[in-house]
Amino acid sequence: MSGESPSFLERHQFLIYRLFSLAGFVPVGAFLIVHLLTNASILAGDGGRTFQSRVDMIHSLGPLLVPVEWAFIFLPMIFHAVVGFVIIANGLPNVGSYPYVSNLRYTLQRATGMIAFAFIIWHIWQLHALGKPFGGGRFDAHEAASSTAAVLGSTAVSILYCIGILSAVFHFANGLWTLGITWGLWTSPAAMRRANVVSIAVGVVLAAAGLGAVAGFRSLPADSASHGHAASAVHETLPPSSP
């Protein structure tokens, strides 16, 4: 028997691509939607009270929060990222997912995926508890608005956040279109055009939510962003959240 035997990815390409696209939609994509809309609640104009209430609701899971994060966010995200990088590195044909996509769209999907991955790692280091051992983890669930605003106080950081958010949103919204091809949900040109309109609409809404949240946090009063005065006042009016 001549020739090299096919790799694991090549042998199971059909299943892996479907799990890859599914993970990008649920739960990773679903989390992106919830996360951006939750952050956009800072635009309620109540000094961060609505945003704080959303954070308190999430942290009310208490000790269950960590396993929920790993089971429904981190592990699916790692799987999606690893498979995505393997696909890019090996240059394997992705006929099932990308039969009709233009070169530009194909390239942007992969470029934004890499940018979004780097941004997510940086974002986790900056704000999540996982970043604390490495000098990050600056988010305080008890002072949600002010601790987030303090991180976004730098113009350079805010610009990088905008780039990361737009990359993640494009990758997800464009991925919705390709997911439908992978799963055979739209195969005719007319169906693809309709799906494209939906994908663009989803992208515009999420981009507006993400960029609006950045602007909302930056618009908080300077003393609130620096010292958490407003957020502390908010916390006094709400049930305590878990650390």
N, C-alpha and C positions, 0 to 999 in steps of 0.2 A: 504494500500500500504506500503510494508516494504522496508527498506533500505533508504539510503540518496539519495536525488535527485542529478543528475550530475551537476558538476560545469559549470560555463560559458565557460571555456576553453574546457571542454569535450563536451559540447553541440555544440560548433562551431569550433571544432578542425580542420575539413577539410578546412574551409575558413581561419582560423587564420594561419594555417601552410603555406598555399599558399601565403598569404599576407606577412608572416614572411620571407619566402624564396625569394619572389619577392623584398621586401625592401632591403634584403641583396645584391641583384644584382643591382637593379635600385631603388633608386638613390645612395644608400650608396656605393655599389661596384664601380659604375661608378665614383663617387667622389674620391674614393681611387686611381683609375687609374690616373685620371687627376691630383690629388694632388701629387702623387709620381713622375709622369713624369714632372710636373711643377718644382718640387724641383730638379729633375735630370738635369734641364737646367743649374744649377750652374756649371756643368761639361763642359760647352761650352768653357771654357778657356779664357773668355773675361773679367775677373774681376767682374763678376756678372751682366753684362749689359743685357744679355739675360734673366736671372732670374728676374731682375728688370722690364723688359718690360712685362713679364708674369704677375707679380704682379700688375703693372699699368693697364693692361688690365682688370684684375678682379675688381680692385677698381674703374675703370671707371663707374661701376654701380652706384656709389654714394650712395644716400639714399636707393636705391633698394637692396643694398647688404645685409643688415640685414634681411629683409623679405625673400629674396631668400635663405639665409643660413638656416633660420629656417624652411622654407617650404620644401626645397629639401635636407637638410643635417641633421640638428639637430633633427627635429621631426621624420623623418623616422629612424634615428639612435637610438633614444630613444625607439621607438616602437620595433625595432628589438632586442635591448638589453633587454627590459623588458620581451618580450615574451620568449626570449632565457633563461633568468634567471628563469622564471616561469617553463619552460620545465625541466630545470635542477633540480630545487627545488622539483618539484612534481614527477619527475621520470616517466613522462607519456610515454607510448610507442610511438615511432615515426616511425611506420612501413612504412608509405608512403614515408619517406625520407631516411630511413636507413635499407633497407632489406638485403643488401649484404655487408655492410661495416664491416671491421674487428674491433675487440675490440680496438686496438691501434688507428686506424684512428678515430673511434667514440669518444674515450676519448680525443685525441688531438684536435678535432674540438671544443669540449666544453672548454677544458683548454685554448686553444689559444683565444677563444672568450672572456673568463674572463680576460685574460692578456691584450688583445687588448682594452677591455673596460676601464680597469684601466689606460692603457697607454694614451688613447684618452683623458680621463678626465685630466690627468696630462699635456698632450700636450696642451690642450685648456687653462688650467690655466697658463702655462708658456708663451705662445705666443699670444693667442687670446685676444681681448679687454675685453672679459668676465672675464678674470683673473685679470684685473687691480684692482678692488676693494679688491682683496685678496692678493695683493702683486706680482701678475704675469703680464701677458699682455706685455711682453718685445719686441714683434715684432713691428717694425716700418715700415709701408708700403713705406715710403719715403727712407728708408735705409734698404731695404729688406735683402740683402746679409749679411751686417755687423751685423745687429741685430740678425739674425738667427745664424750666426757664433759665436757671443758672447755667446749665450745660449749653443751651442755645444762645447765650448772651454774646458769644463771639460771632462776628459776621462771617468769618471764614468757616467756622463749624456749621453755621446755618446754611451756607452755600453748599457745603459738602452734603448736608442732610437733604437738601432739595435735589441734588443730583442723585443721591441714593434712592430717595423716594420715587422720583420719576423713573429711574431704572427698574425698580421693583414693580412699579405699576405697569410700565410698558411690557415687561417680561410676563406678568400675569395676564394682562388684557390680551396681548397677542397670543399667549399660550391658550387662552380660551378658544380662539379660532382654530388653532392647530389641534387642540384636544378633540374638537368635534370631528375633525378629519380622521384622527387616530381611531376613534370609536365609531366611525361611520354614521355620525349624526347628521352631517350634511355632505352630500356628494355632488349635487348638481351645482352649476355656476350660480343659479338664482339663490339657492339655499346658502351658498358661501357668501354671497353679497349681503344677504340679510344678517347672517352671523357676524359679518365684518362690522356692520352698523352697530350691532349690540355690543361687540367687543370695544369699539371706539367709545361708545356711550359709557360703558363701565370704566374704561380708562380715564375719561374726562372727569367723571364724578370722583373717582378715587384720587386722581391727581389734585383736584380742587380741595378735597378733604385733607390730604397730606400737606400740601403747601399752605393751606389755610391754617392748619394746626401750628406749623412752624411760625407763621406770622402772629398767630394768637399768643403763643408762649413768649415771643419776643416783645409783644405789646404790653405784657404785664408790667406794673410799676417796678422801677428799679429796686426799691427797698424790699419789695415782695420777692423779687427774683434772687436777691442777694441773701436775704435773711429769713425768708419763709414766713414773714408776718401774716400775709393774707392767708397762706395755706394753713398756718397754725390756727387762725381764727375759724377757718373752714372745718378743720379737724375737730374743734371743740363742739361743733354743732352736729357731728355725725358719729355713728357708732365706730369704735376703734377698729382699725384693720389689723390683720395679722402681720407680723414683721416679715 
